[in-house]
Amino acid sequence: MIAMIVHSRVTAKGQTTIPAEIRDVLGVKPGDMVRYEILDGVVTLDRRRSAREFAGVLHDPTRKPLTVEEIDLAVAEGIIGRSEGGLDRR
């Protein structure tokens, strides 16, 4: 793990610039969203990732695609299972 300490000044408007070293580590580019998390008085900053960046992350190339009929059957079985198992959300 590489340790790094970088400083940034807060303006009168409460704004600050994320230093280039931090942007590089996080992969933050203009227009990206960042997330601040506060836990026990410690603030962490990370880059929010879009759902598009996760496309294909769960893809299993060895698994054959389901047909529409197989998907319909799975949905129907799930609905029946929920209503029988007490998870009916009417």
NORPEJO-V33796 format. One record per pair of residues at least 6 apart in sequence whose C-alpha atoms are under 6 Angstrom apart, sorted by the first residue. I is the first residue (numbers start at 1). J is the second residue. Records with the same first field share a line. If there is no record, write none. Layout:
I = J + J
This chain:
10 = 16
33 = 48
34 = 46 + 47 + 48
35 = 45 + 46
36 = 44 + 45
37 = 43 + 44
82 = 88
